[in-house]
Amino acid sequence: MPSWRTLPAAQQPEYPDQEALARVVTELESFPPLVFAGECDQLRARLGAVARGEAFLLQGGDCAESFDGVGADDIRAKVKTLLQMGAVLTYAASVPVVKVGRIAGQYSKPRSKPTETRDGVTLPTYRGDSVNGFDFTEAARVPDPERLKRMYHASASTLNLVRAFTTGGYADLRQVHAWNQDFVKSSPSGQRYEKLAREIDNAMSFMRACGAEPEEFRTVEFYASHEALLLDYETALTRTDSRTGHLYDVSGHMVWIGERTRQMDGAHIEFASKVRNPIGIKLGPTTTPEEALEYIERLDPEREPGRLTFIVRMGADKIRDRLPTLVEKVTASGAQPVWVTDPMHGNTFEAASGHKTRRFDDVLDEVKGFFEVHKELGTHPGGIHVELTGDDVTECVGGGDEIFVDDLHQRYETACDPRLNRSQSLDLAFLVAEMYRGQ
């Protein structure tokens, strides 16, 4: 039995039928890998460049994927938004961008409470499509292990499409205008992007005239990541690599441990310490420097740049106070993690309408605070980790196409947390590029 299976594991579903769970896990163990160990190694190398200050990480995607969202249009819209953000950052900030989606596995969510009560009825809380149903009925909310297989198949379909989009011509930099056709007329950020796309076109025409047309312009490296939350699923997809004998979690290229499951003596940290994937860990405002150093000791004992990413989620009002000591102490220890800001999770509030939302200004302010801290300390602001969608949803207030609290009901489609829409995501990319250039 793997070492992490003997330790307490937070945020796990309570399956009523343990025999059914065991059958599903055995079946999953026989399924092919979703990603390959060599791809995980490649991402670790790319993140090593980020850790050394030579590149920037763009990590984004859905708060929680849904089984209904595995259509080509939904996936294309997400990939398109990340490609556009990547083009903005690469060109406007003059930095190589490592692109990692919160995609093909982000079907599970930790929750602050195990149950939810409405009108006097108490049911298990919704934990993502991999566990139970969103509908507030007794039948839907029972954790069902068969959903783990659905998560695997949905992830396989998504990865298949992502690979087709990113290597089959859709991600060709000559497509920079095509990614924007449906968007440019109606949106200030779309028009700003179109201006940048024309500049990219001119630069590429110049390079072609000089006889240079690198292969890198035609395809894009795109990696998949998700929170390693459900240990039954992650364990079933953890395999020994035939080349090296090391363990890899082949459910995704990079996995991270969330704020609610990062207990030092818990199963999730032990699991992350045993696999060779690049590992992220979410650090909230209560994280002490001592804890950060202990995570490094547990998860990156060899001090390998690219192995460990600290995803800090402090909140706009705390980032400037809490982050400096963490960065100072970790840097003084000689470790080189990737420092990334998650400006979403610390800035959620409930609107009068009952919708969970975020102010775009708070998201921006946390990113600014992150950059200010790194500039002050002379360290590298390694990247951003954002919840976004390629659709024109109304879930976060503010942004260039001003969304007001009274607009939230119009297209509030998230199954869990509020996401930036396409326009807000592009606004963010332009502002991050400006901040990066100002470092």
Phi, psi and chi 1 to 4 in degrees:
 res  aa     phi    psi   chi1   chi2   chi3   chi4
   1 MET       -  133.0  178.9 -175.6  -74.2      -
   2 PRO   -58.9  148.5  -18.0   27.9      -      -
   3 SER   -57.5  -35.7   56.1      -      -      -
   4 TRP   -71.8  -17.2   58.5   88.2      -      -
   5 ARG   -73.7  -14.0  -64.1  -55.4 -106.6  169.7
   6 THR   -92.9   -2.6   62.9      -      -      -
   7 LEU  -105.5  158.1  -62.2  173.0      -      -
   8 PRO   -64.7  136.0   18.0  -27.1      -      -
   9 ALA  -121.7  118.5      -      -      -      -
  10 ALA   -78.2  157.0      -      -      -      -
  11 GLN    63.9   28.9  -64.3  -78.0  -21.7      -
  12 GLN   -94.1  143.6  -58.1  -55.4  -70.5      -
  13 PRO   -66.1  152.0  -11.3   23.2      -      -
  14 GLU   -99.3   92.9  -66.5  180.0   11.4      -
  15 TYR   -75.8  128.8  -66.2  105.7      -      -
  16 PRO   -70.4  -25.9   17.9  -24.8      -      -
  17 ASP  -117.7   95.5 -173.7  -18.6      -      -
  18 GLN   -69.0  -29.8  -71.0  -64.7  -48.3      -
  19 GLU   -67.7  -40.7  -74.4 -179.9   14.5      -
  20 ALA   -62.6  -40.0      -      -      -      -
  21 LEU   -61.2  -46.3  173.1   64.5      -      -
  22 ALA   -59.8  -40.0      -      -      -      -
  23 ARG   -64.4  -43.0  -75.4 -164.6  -61.5  -86.5
  24 VAL   -64.2  -44.4  165.5      -      -      -
  25 VAL   -61.1  -43.0  167.5      -      -      -
  26 THR   -60.2  -40.3  -58.9      -      -      -
  27 GLU   -65.2  -45.4 -141.6  175.5  -39.2      -
  28 LEU   -60.0  -34.8  -78.6  169.9      -      -
  29 GLU   -62.9  -22.3  -73.3  169.1  -12.9      -
  30 SER   -91.8   -8.0   71.0      -      -      -
  31 PHE   -75.4  151.3  -73.4    3.0      -      -
  32 PRO   -65.2  157.0  -14.2   25.3      -      -
  33 PRO   -64.0  147.7   17.3  -25.7      -      -
  34 LEU   -83.7  -32.3  -69.9  169.5      -      -
  35 VAL  -132.9  170.4  -57.7      -      -      -
  36 PHE  -114.4  149.5  -60.0  103.7      -      -
  37 ALA   -55.4  -39.0      -      -      -      -
  38 GLY   -63.3  -33.7      -      -      -      -
  39 GLU   -68.4  -38.3  -64.5  171.8  -26.0      -
  40 CYS   -63.3  -40.8  -59.1      -      -      -
  41 ASP   -62.8  -40.2  -67.0  -18.1      -      -
  42 GLN   -62.7  -43.2 -168.4  175.9   47.3      -
  43 LEU   -64.8  -39.4  175.9   56.5      -      -
  44 ARG   -59.5  -39.3 -152.4  169.5   53.5 -113.3
  45 ALA   -65.8  -41.9      -      -      -      -
  46 ARG   -64.2  -40.4  -60.2  -70.4 -178.3  -97.0
  47 LEU   -70.2  -25.3  -69.5  171.4      -      -
  48 GLY   -61.1  -39.3      -      -      -      -
  49 ALA   -64.4  -38.0      -      -      -      -
  50 VAL   -63.4  -46.1  177.7      -      -      -
  51 ALA   -59.6  -33.5      -      -      -      -
  52 ARG   -84.2   -0.5  -68.2 -170.9  -64.4  -87.3
  53 GLY    86.7   17.8      -      -      -      -
  54 GLU  -103.9   -3.6  -60.6  158.0    6.5      -
  55 ALA  -156.7  174.9      -      -      -      -
  56 PHE  -132.7  139.2 -169.4   80.4      -      -
  57 LEU   -97.9  125.2  171.5   62.7      -      -
  58 LEU  -110.2  110.0  169.6   61.9      -      -
  59 GLN  -122.0  122.4 -172.4  171.7   17.7      -
  60 GLY  -162.3  162.4      -      -      -      -
  61 GLY   155.4 -164.2      -      -      -      -
  62 ASP   -63.9  148.6 -104.5  -35.1      -      -
  63 CYS   -59.8  -54.8  145.2      -      -      -
  64 ALA  -141.5  120.4      -      -      -      -
  65 GLU   -68.8  156.3  -66.8  175.3  -76.9      -
  66 SER  -124.9  152.8   68.2      -      -      -
  67 PHE   -63.4  -26.1  -65.7  154.0      -      -
  68 ASP   -73.7  -15.6  -68.0  -18.6      -      -
  69 GLY   -98.2   24.2      -      -      -      -
  70 VAL   -98.0   32.8 -171.5      -      -      -
  71 GLY   -92.1  159.1      -      -      -      -
  72 ALA   -59.3  -38.8      -      -      -      -
  73 ASP   -65.3  -44.8  -70.0  -15.3      -      -
  74 ASP   -61.6  -46.0  -74.3  -49.4      -      -
  75 ILE   -69.3  -41.7  -67.0  163.0      -      -
  76 ARG   -59.5  -42.2 -173.3 -166.1  -63.2  110.6
  77 ALA   -61.9  -40.8      -      -      -      -
  78 LYS   -67.1  -46.9  -87.7 -176.0  -88.3 -164.1
  79 VAL   -61.4  -43.1  170.5      -      -      -
  80 LYS   -58.6  -45.1 -177.7 -164.3  -65.6 -177.3
  81 THR   -62.5  -43.3  -58.0      -      -      -
  82 LEU   -67.5  -36.8  -73.4  164.2      -      -
  83 LEU   -64.0  -41.6  -70.3  174.5      -      -
  84 GLN   -64.7  -44.5  -74.6 -172.9  -64.8      -
  85 MET   -61.9  -40.8  -68.7  176.5   77.6      -
  86 GLY   -62.7  -40.7      -      -      -      -
  87 ALA   -63.9  -42.7      -      -      -      -
  88 VAL   -60.3  -48.3  168.1      -      -      -
  89 LEU   -67.1  -42.6  -73.0  163.3      -      -
  90 THR   -63.6  -46.1  -55.6      -      -      -
  91 TYR   -80.1  -47.0 -168.1   77.8      -      -
  92 ALA   -77.5  -27.7      -      -      -      -
  93 ALA  -103.8   -4.7      -      -      -      -
  94 SER    52.7   52.0  -58.8      -      -      -
  95 VAL  -140.4  139.3   61.6      -      -      -
  96 PRO   -63.8  138.3  -15.2   26.5      -      -
  97 VAL  -116.8  124.7  174.1      -      -      -
  98 VAL   -88.9  121.0 -179.1      -      -      -
  99 LYS  -104.2  118.9  -60.4  165.5 -164.0   71.9
 100 VAL  -129.6  123.3  178.5      -      -      -
 101 GLY   -88.5  146.6      -      -      -      -
 102 ARG   -83.9   80.7  -77.8  175.1   62.0  108.4
 103 ILE  -153.9  154.7 -159.0  165.4      -      -
 104 ALA    61.6   47.9      -      -      -      -
 105 GLY   157.7   -7.8      -      -      -      -
 106 GLN   -87.4   59.4 -169.3   57.9   19.8      -
 107 TYR  -105.3    4.9  -68.8   96.9      -      -
 108 SER  -127.8  142.8  -40.4      -      -      -
 109 LYS  -133.6  132.1  -68.4  -63.5  -71.4 -177.6
 110 PRO   -71.0  151.1   25.8  -29.8      -      -
 111 ARG  -130.6  150.4  -56.6  -46.5  -60.3 -102.6
 112 SER   -74.5  -25.1   48.5      -      -      -
 113 LYS  -132.3  144.2  -64.5  177.3 -175.4  158.5
 114 PRO   -75.2  -20.6   23.1  -29.1      -      -
 115 THR  -129.1  164.3   58.9      -      -      -
 116 GLU  -134.0  136.9  179.1 -173.6   -2.9      -
 117 THR  -117.9  128.7  -57.9      -      -      -
 118 ARG  -133.4  128.6  -65.8 -173.1 -157.7  171.9
 119 ASP    49.3   41.4  -58.8  -34.9      -      -
 120 GLY    82.0   -2.5      -      -      -      -
 121 VAL  -101.7  127.9  178.4      -      -      -
 122 THR  -111.5  125.7  -59.9      -      -      -
 123 LEU  -132.7  163.3  -65.7  176.0      -      -
 124 PRO   -57.6  144.3  -22.0   31.8      -      -
 125 THR   -70.3  153.6 -166.7      -      -      -
 126 TYR   -72.9  124.9  169.8   65.0      -      -
 127 ARG  -113.5   18.9  -69.2 -177.0  173.2  -85.6
 128 GLY   104.3  156.0      -      -      -      -
 129 ASP   -61.3  -20.7  -83.1    9.2      -      -
 130 SER   -72.8  -14.1   61.1      -      -      -
 131 VAL  -114.1  -54.4  176.4      -      -      -
 132 ASN  -152.9 -178.3   54.1    4.6      -      -
 133 GLY   -91.6  155.8      -      -      -      -
 134 PHE   -74.5  -31.2 -175.5   68.3      -      -
 135 ASP   -61.2  140.8  -67.8  -19.1      -      -
 136 PHE   -86.2   70.3 -167.0   72.9      -      -
 137 THR  -133.1  156.2   65.0      -      -      -
 138 GLU   -60.4  -43.2 -161.5  167.0  -14.8      -
 139 ALA   -64.1  -43.0      -      -      -      -
 140 ALA   -67.4  -34.1      -      -      -      -
 141 ARG   -86.2   -2.2  -68.7  -64.3  175.7   91.7
 142 VAL   -73.8  124.6  175.3      -      -      -
 143 PRO   -59.3  130.4  -25.4   35.8      -      -
 144 ASP  -124.9  112.8  177.1    4.8      -      -
 145 PRO   -61.8  -23.8   17.3  -27.2      -      -
 146 GLU   -59.0  -25.0  -74.2  -67.0  -41.5      -
 147 ARG   -65.7  -23.6  -74.8  173.9  169.7  -89.9
 148 LEU   -63.5  -37.0  -63.4  175.7      -      -
 149 LYS   -69.6  -38.3  -71.2 -164.8  -67.3 -167.9
 150 ARG   -62.6  -38.2  -74.8 -170.2   69.3 -173.6
 151 MET   -61.7  -43.9  168.9  159.7   64.8      -
 152 TYR   -59.2  -49.2  172.9   91.2      -      -
 153 HIS   -68.0  -38.1  -67.5  -57.9      -      -
 154 ALA   -64.4  -39.9      -      -      -      -
 155 SER   -66.0  -40.4  -60.6      -      -      -
 156 ALA   -63.2  -44.2      -      -      -      -
 157 SER   -62.2  -43.1  -61.4      -      -      -
 158 THR   -63.3  -47.2  -60.1      -      -      -
 159 LEU   -61.7  -38.1  -86.8  170.9      -      -
 160 ASN   -59.6  -46.5 -164.1   30.8      -      -
 161 LEU   -66.8  -43.2  -93.1  168.4      -      -
 162 VAL   -59.6  -43.1  167.8      -      -      -
 163 ARG   -64.3  -38.3  -73.9 -171.2  165.5  113.6
 164 ALA   -64.6  -44.0      -      -      -      -
 165 PHE   -65.6  -40.0  -73.5  138.3      -      -
 166 THR   -86.6  -15.3   52.6      -      -      -
 167 THR  -119.0   -9.1   60.6      -      -      -
 168 GLY   -98.7   16.9      -      -      -      -
 169 GLY   110.2  -23.6      -      -      -      -
 170 TYR   -66.6  -32.9 -174.4   74.8      -      -
 171 ALA   -88.6    2.8      -      -      -      -
 172 ASP   -56.0  131.2 -168.8  -44.7      -      -
 173 LEU   -60.9  -18.1 -100.5  179.0      -      -
 174 ARG   -72.1   -4.2  -72.3  167.9  -63.8 -165.2
 175 GLN   -93.9    6.7  -64.9  -83.0  -37.0      -
 176 VAL   -55.3  -31.2  -77.1      -      -      -
 177 HIS   -78.1  -39.0  -66.7  -68.6      -      -
 178 ALA   -61.5  -32.7      -      -      -      -
 179 TRP   -65.8  -11.1  -58.1  -23.6      -      -
 180 ASN  -117.1   -4.5 -150.2   38.3      -      -
 181 GLN   -56.6  -38.9  -82.1  166.4   -5.7      -
 182 ASP   -82.1    4.5   59.7  -30.7      -      -
 183 PHE  -130.4  -28.3 -174.6   56.0      -      -
 184 VAL   -66.8  -38.8   63.7      -      -      -
 185 LYS   -69.5  -33.1  -66.3 -178.0 -174.7   69.7
 186 SER   -93.1   -4.1   60.3      -      -      -
 187 SER  -138.0  132.4  159.1      -      -      -
 188 PRO   -58.8  -39.5  -20.3   28.9      -      -
 189 SER   -70.3  -32.3   52.2      -      -      -
 190 GLY   -64.4  -39.5      -      -      -      -
 191 GLN   -68.5  -39.1  -72.0  155.6   16.6      -
 192 ARG   -64.0  -40.8 -170.0  177.7 -178.7 -170.8
 193 TYR   -64.0  -40.8  173.7   84.1      -      -
 194 GLU   -60.7  -38.5 -169.6   59.4   24.6      -
 195 LYS   -61.7  -43.5 -176.7  170.0  176.3  -77.0
 196 LEU   -66.2  -38.0  176.9  126.7      -      -
 197 ALA   -61.5  -38.2      -      -      -      -
 198 ARG   -64.0  -38.9  -75.7 -163.9  -66.2  -87.7
 199 GLU   -64.7  -41.2  -71.2  179.6   31.5      -
 200 ILE   -62.3  -44.2  -67.7  173.4      -      -
 201 ASP   -54.6  -47.3 -100.3   -0.9      -      -
 202 ASN   -62.4  -41.9  -69.3  -21.0      -      -
 203 ALA   -64.1  -39.4      -      -      -      -
 204 MET   -70.7  -37.2  -70.4  179.1   66.1      -
 205 SER   -61.5  -41.2  -61.9      -      -      -
 206 PHE   -61.8  -44.2  172.9   76.3      -      -
 207 MET   -65.9  -39.9  -71.0 -174.8   74.9      -
 208 ARG   -63.1  -40.7  -88.3 -162.1  -60.8  -84.1
 209 ALA   -62.9  -28.2      -      -      -      -
 210 CYS   -86.1    0.5  -65.5      -      -      -
 211 GLY    87.5   13.7      -      -      -      -
 212 ALA  -111.8  123.8      -      -      -      -
 213 GLU  -143.8   77.2 -161.7  162.6    4.7      -
 214 PRO   -61.0  148.8  -17.4   27.7      -      -
 215 GLU   -59.8  -30.2 -177.0   58.4   35.3      -
 216 GLU   -59.3  -20.9  -73.7   78.5    0.9      -
 217 PHE   -75.0  -20.4  -71.8  172.3      -      -
 218 ARG   -91.6  -30.4  -66.4 -164.7  173.5   87.1
 219 THR  -130.8  169.8   62.1      -      -      -
 220 VAL  -136.4  142.3   68.7      -      -      -
 221 GLU   -79.3  127.4  -78.0 -177.4   14.6      -
 222 PHE  -138.4  124.9 -167.8   95.5      -      -
 223 TYR  -113.7  156.7  -60.2   94.9      -      -
 224 ALA  -110.0  139.7      -      -      -      -
 225 SER  -142.5  158.3   69.5      -      -      -
 226 HIS  -160.7  167.7   62.2  -91.8      -      -
 227 GLU   -74.6  127.5 -179.9  176.4   -5.4      -
 228 ALA   -81.3   84.9      -      -      -      -
 229 LEU  -103.4  -51.8 -176.1   63.6      -      -
 230 LEU   -85.8  103.2  -60.2 -174.9      -      -
 231 LEU   -71.0  -23.0  -71.6  177.1      -      -
 232 ASP   -61.5  -44.9  -68.6  -50.5      -      -
 233 TYR   -70.3  -49.4  179.3   78.6      -      -
 234 GLU   -63.7  -38.8  -55.1  -60.0  -21.1      -
 235 THR   -65.4  -41.8  -57.6      -      -      -
 236 ALA   -62.9  -27.4      -      -      -      -
 237 LEU  -102.8   17.8  -75.7  165.0      -      -
 238 THR   -96.8  121.6  -65.6      -      -      -
 239 ARG  -127.9  157.0  -48.4  -75.5  164.1   80.8
 240 THR   -86.4  125.8  -57.8      -      -      -
 241 ASP   -73.2  125.7  175.8   32.4      -      -
 242 SER   -65.6  -24.9   56.1      -      -      -
 243 ARG   -74.9  -38.3  -53.2  165.2  -52.8  157.3
 244 THR  -120.9  -18.0   61.0      -      -      -
 245 GLY    81.0    2.2      -      -      -      -
 246 HIS   -85.2  155.1  -66.5  -53.3      -      -
 247 LEU   -83.4  137.4  -73.3  177.2      -      -
 248 TYR  -131.2  141.1  -75.6   79.9      -      -
 249 ASP   -87.8  105.0 -178.0   -6.4      -      -
 250 VAL   -89.8   21.4  -66.2      -      -      -
 251 SER   -84.0  -17.0   70.0      -      -      -
 252 GLY  -170.4  160.8      -      -      -      -
 253 HIS   -69.2  -43.0  -61.7  110.2      -      -
 254 MET  -127.6  139.1  173.3 -172.7 -175.7      -
 255 VAL  -126.3  151.5  -68.9      -      -      -
 256 TRP  -127.3  158.6   71.9   82.9      -      -
 257 ILE  -104.0  130.3  -52.8  -58.2      -      -
 258 GLY   -82.2  169.7      -      -      -      -
 259 GLU   -58.2  -31.8  170.0   79.7  -15.1      -
 260 ARG   -89.3   -6.1  -67.9 -167.1  178.2   97.2
 261 THR  -125.9   18.1   52.2      -      -      -
 262 ARG   -94.5   29.2   59.2  179.8  177.9   85.5
 263 GLN   -60.0  129.9  -62.6   82.9    7.6      -
 264 MET   -59.9  -34.2 -152.1   67.7   73.9      -
 265 ASP  -100.3   16.2   56.9   -5.9      -      -
 266 GLY   -96.8  172.7      -      -      -      -
 267 ALA   -67.9  -35.0      -      -      -      -
 268 HIS   -66.2  -43.9  -70.1   85.2      -      -
 269 ILE   -66.6  -40.1  -68.7  -65.4      -      -
 270 GLU   -61.9  -44.2  175.4   67.9   10.3      -
 271 PHE   -58.2  -49.4  167.6   75.4      -      -
 272 ALA   -61.6  -31.3      -      -      -      -
 273 SER   -70.8  -18.9   74.0      -      -      -
 274 LYS   -97.6  -17.2  -61.4  -60.5 -175.5 -169.0
 275 VAL  -100.8  154.1  -64.6      -      -      -
 276 ARG   -93.4    1.1  -81.1  -70.4  -72.3  153.5
 277 ASN   -60.9  158.2  -54.9   58.8      -      -
 278 PRO   -60.9  137.1  -17.1   27.5      -      -
 279 ILE  -118.8  135.0  -63.6  -66.6      -      -
 280 GLY  -109.0  155.0      -      -      -      -
 281 ILE  -140.8  128.3 -177.3  160.4      -      -
 282 LYS   -79.0  129.0  -67.5  -80.2 -170.6   90.4
 283 LEU  -117.2  114.6  -58.5 -178.2      -      -
 284 GLY   -88.9 -175.4      -      -      -      -
 285 PRO   -68.1  -15.7   20.5  -29.5      -      -
 286 THR   -88.5   -3.4   60.3      -      -      -
 287 THR   -64.5  130.4  -49.0      -      -      -
 288 THR   -95.0  157.0   64.2      -      -      -
 289 PRO   -56.9  -35.7  -24.1   32.5      -      -
 290 GLU   -63.1  -40.6  -67.3   68.5   33.7      -
 291 GLU   -64.2  -45.6  -78.7  178.1  -45.6      -
 292 ALA   -57.1  -42.3      -      -      -      -
 293 LEU   -68.2  -34.7  -68.3  170.2      -      -
 294 GLU   -69.6  -37.2 -162.5  171.7  -20.9      -
 295 TYR   -60.3  -40.6  -72.3  130.3      -      -
 296 ILE   -62.4  -43.6  -69.6  165.4      -      -
 297 GLU   -61.6  -40.6 -149.6   50.4   57.7      -
 298 ARG   -77.0  -41.1  -72.8  -72.7  -57.4  -80.5
 299 LEU  -102.3  -20.0  -58.8  174.5      -      -
 300 ASP  -140.3   55.8 -175.4   24.4      -      -
 301 PRO   -62.5  -26.2   19.9  -30.3      -      -
 302 GLU   -83.8   -3.5  -54.2  -65.6  -40.5      -
 303 ARG    54.7   54.4  -54.5  -66.6 -167.8  -89.2
 304 GLU   -97.7  111.9  177.5 -172.3    3.6      -
 305 PRO   -56.6  129.7  -22.8   33.4      -      -
 306 GLY   101.2  -15.1      -      -      -      -
 307 ARG   -75.0  -41.2  158.4   66.3  177.3  171.2
 308 LEU  -123.4  130.7 -177.7   59.1      -      -
 309 THR  -119.0  124.3  -63.4      -      -      -
 310 PHE   -92.5  115.1  -80.8  151.7      -      -
 311 ILE  -101.8  102.4  -53.9  165.1      -      -
 312 VAL   -90.8  130.9  -67.0      -      -      -
 313 ARG  -132.7   81.6   40.6  154.3  -65.2  179.7
 314 MET   -95.7  -31.4  -57.0  -78.8  176.0      -
 315 GLY    99.6  142.3      -      -      -      -
 316 ALA   -58.7  -31.3      -      -      -      -
 317 ASP   -81.8   -8.0   56.1  -21.9      -      -
 318 LYS  -119.4  -19.7  -60.3 -175.1 -176.1   76.8
 319 ILE   -56.4  -41.8 -177.9  100.2      -      -
 320 ARG   -72.1  -22.6  -67.3  168.7  178.9   86.2
 321 ASP   -88.5  -41.5  -64.4  -28.2      -      -
 322 ARG   -90.5  -31.0  -52.5  -74.0  165.7   86.9
 323 LEU   -73.3  -39.6 -175.5   58.6      -      -
 324 PRO   -54.4  -45.5  -27.3   35.2      -      -
 325 THR   -63.6  -39.7  -42.3      -      -      -
 326 LEU   -59.8  -50.3  -75.2 -175.4      -      -
 327 VAL   -63.9  -42.1  176.0      -      -      -
 328 GLU   -60.2  -49.9  -82.1  179.9  -56.0      -
 329 LYS   -67.3  -40.5  -67.3  -80.7  171.6   67.7
 330 VAL   -66.8  -43.6  166.3      -      -      -
 331 THR   -62.5  -41.7  -55.2      -      -      -
 332 ALA   -63.4  -26.1      -      -      -      -
 333 SER   -75.6  -12.0   78.4      -      -      -
 334 GLY    90.5   -2.7      -      -      -      -
 335 ALA   -76.0  154.6      -      -      -      -
 336 GLN  -129.2   66.1  -98.7 -170.1  -53.6      -
 337 PRO   -73.7  163.6   30.6  -34.1      -      -
 338 VAL   -81.7  128.6  174.2      -      -      -
 339 TRP   -98.1  123.1  -70.1   99.3      -      -
 340 VAL  -130.2  143.4  168.5      -      -      -
 341 THR  -100.0  130.7  176.2      -      -      -
 342 ASP  -106.3   96.7  165.6   -0.3      -      -
 343 PRO   -87.3   11.7   33.6  -32.9      -      -
 344 MET   -94.4  -53.5  -52.3  -64.1  -70.7      -
 345 HIS   -71.9  -22.1  -75.6   90.1      -      -
 346 GLY   -89.9    2.9      -      -      -      -
 347 ASN  -125.5   30.1  -64.0  -52.1      -      -
 348 THR   -92.7  139.0  -50.6      -      -      -
 349 PHE  -144.0  167.8   69.8   97.7      -      -
 350 GLU  -102.0  124.2 -170.8  170.1  -50.0      -
 351 ALA   -74.4  164.3      -      -      -      -
 352 ALA   -58.0  -27.5      -      -      -      -
 353 SER   -73.9   -9.0   59.6      -      -      -
 354 GLY    96.2   -8.1      -      -      -      -
 355 HIS   -75.9  134.7  -66.5   97.5      -      -
 356 LYS   -71.5  133.4  -89.0  168.5   75.1  173.7
 357 THR  -148.1  176.8 -171.8      -      -      -
 358 ARG  -139.2  146.2  -69.4  154.9  176.8  160.3
 359 ARG   -86.8  129.0  -70.5 -175.2 -169.4   89.1
 360 PHE   -58.4  -35.3 -172.5   60.3      -      -
 361 ASP   -62.9  -36.0  -75.4  -10.7      -      -
 362 ASP   -68.3  -40.8  -68.7  -17.6      -      -
 363 VAL   -58.0  -48.6  169.4      -      -      -
 364 LEU   -62.9  -40.7  -77.5 -171.8      -      -
 365 ASP   -65.2  -36.8 -169.7   43.7      -      -
 366 GLU   -67.4  -39.5 -179.9  154.4    0.2      -
 367 VAL   -62.2  -43.3  175.5      -      -      -
 368 LYS   -60.3  -45.3  -79.5  179.1 -172.1  160.4
 369 GLY   -58.9  -41.7      -      -      -      -
 370 PHE   -59.1  -47.3  175.2   77.9      -      -
 371 PHE   -66.5  -38.9  -86.5   85.9      -      -
 372 GLU   -61.6  -44.3  -74.6  165.5   16.2      -
 373 VAL   -60.7  -46.5  167.7      -      -      -
 374 HIS   -67.2  -36.4  -76.9  -73.6      -      -
 375 LYS   -64.0  -44.0 -172.7  170.4 -171.4  176.5
 376 GLU   -60.3  -39.0 -178.4   87.5    7.1      -
 377 LEU   -91.9   -7.2  -63.6  174.8      -      -
 378 GLY    73.0   25.7      -      -      -      -
 379 THR  -108.5  173.3   47.4      -      -      -
 380 HIS   -98.2  120.4 -178.3 -119.4      -      -
 381 PRO   -75.3  104.1   27.1  -27.7      -      -
 382 GLY   -79.8  -21.5      -      -      -      -
 383 GLY   170.5 -179.2      -      -      -      -
 384 ILE  -127.1  146.8   55.4  172.5      -      -
 385 HIS  -127.6  108.7  177.7  118.8      -      -
 386 VAL  -129.3  148.8  -75.1      -      -      -
 387 GLU   -91.9  118.9  -68.9 -176.1  -24.4      -
 388 LEU  -146.6  166.9   59.0   82.9      -      -
 389 THR  -140.0  157.6  173.0      -      -      -
 390 GLY   -85.1    2.8      -      -      -      -
 391 ASP   -98.8  162.1  -58.4  -40.0      -      -
 392 ASP   -88.7   61.7  -66.2  -36.2      -      -
 393 VAL   -77.9  166.4  -62.6      -      -      -
 394 THR  -121.5   82.4   54.0      -      -      -
 395 GLU  -122.5  -30.8  -64.5  172.8    1.5      -
 396 CYS  -113.5  138.5  -66.6      -      -      -
 397 VAL   -89.0  146.3  -65.9      -      -      -
 398 GLY   100.1 -163.7      -      -      -      -
 399 GLY    94.2  171.3      -      -      -      -
 400 GLY   -58.3  -40.3      -      -      -      -
 401 ASP   -94.2   64.6  -68.0  -13.3      -      -
 402 GLU   -27.1  116.3 -173.8   78.1   32.2      -
 403 ILE  -105.1  127.7  -68.2  172.9      -      -
 404 PHE   -99.8  162.2  -61.9   98.7      -      -
 405 VAL   -55.2  -37.3  170.4      -      -      -
 406 ASP   -69.6  -12.1  -67.8  -14.5      -      -
 407 ASP   -89.2  -11.9  -59.9  -32.6      -      -
 408 LEU   -55.8  -35.7  -69.5  173.6      -      -
 409 HIS   -69.4  -17.0   68.4  -79.8      -      -
 410 GLN   -62.5  -51.3  -69.3  176.7    7.1      -
 411 ARG  -140.6   67.7  -79.2 -162.6   66.3 -176.9
 412 TYR   -98.1   98.0 -165.5   93.9      -      -
 413 GLU  -116.2   -4.6  -62.7  172.1    7.3      -
 414 THR   -66.9  147.8 -178.4      -      -      -
 415 ALA   -85.0   -8.6      -      -      -      -
 416 CYS  -148.2  -88.1 -163.5      -      -      -
 417 ASP   -99.8  154.0  -70.7  -19.0      -      -
 418 PRO   -71.6  139.6   22.1  -29.8      -      -
 419 ARG  -114.5  154.3  -55.6  160.0  -64.6  175.1
 420 LEU   -70.2  140.7  -61.2 -179.8      -      -
 421 ASN   -85.2 -178.0   62.7   26.9      -      -
 422 ARG   -62.3  -42.2 -171.1  166.4  161.4 -159.9
 423 SER   -64.3  -45.9  177.4      -      -      -
 424 GLN   -64.3  -36.6  -69.3  164.7  -28.9      -
 425 SER   -63.5  -42.2  -59.8      -      -      -
 426 LEU   -68.6  -40.9  -85.7 -177.1      -      -
 427 ASP   -54.2  -46.1  -77.7  -16.5      -      -
 428 LEU   -61.4  -43.7  178.0   63.8      -      -
 429 ALA   -60.4  -43.7      -      -      -      -
 430 PHE   -62.1  -42.3  -82.2  110.0      -      -
 431 LEU   -69.3  -37.7  -71.3  158.0      -      -
 432 VAL   -65.4  -40.0  167.2      -      -      -
 433 ALA   -60.0  -41.4      -      -      -      -
 434 GLU   -64.2  -42.9  -74.6  165.4   18.4      -
 435 MET   -64.3  -41.0  -70.7  179.9 -139.8      -
 436 TYR   -64.3  -42.5 -167.2   89.5      -      -
 437 ARG   -62.4  -29.9  -87.4 -150.8  -43.1  -95.6
 438 GLY   -82.1   -0.5      -      -      -      -
 439 GLN   -66.5      -  -78.4  -67.7  -61.4      -
